[in-house]
């Protein structure tokens, strides 16, 4: 029995994309979409999505649950590392002082980076600890909704 690796990966990527979108994140697939979204006024949370296990088991569940909070970002967006390479590179150009990391979260205000939750703060942690970290940043930087 043979499995087509590309078909398998396309299914994994599709599921990962759908999970983020279903949680309320707008998918950004081009450099222009990234520039337009990240230059808007207000706070923006960027989920740098990926197909690794810590994205599926920790980051995406944390992304879904963290936004159920009194204070949260004005805008929720996602780029997909390894898939939408130009969009991801453009988003990372806003993350000044941080190396590429996926999965990760970046919180920006008016196009300027406020803080990040990097892969090393996600991998090996439980989703609730990531939710708590994100919500601490929301309390610090975001307005009540």
Buried (B, 14 or more C-beta within 10 A) or exposed (E): EEEEEEEEEEEEBEEBBEBBBEBEBEBBBEBEBBBEBBEBEEBBBBBBBBBBEBBBBBBBBBBBBBBEBEBBBBBBBBBBBEBBEEBBBBBBEBBEEBEEBBBBBBBBBEBEBBBBBBBEBBBEBEBEBBBBBBBEBBEEBBEEE
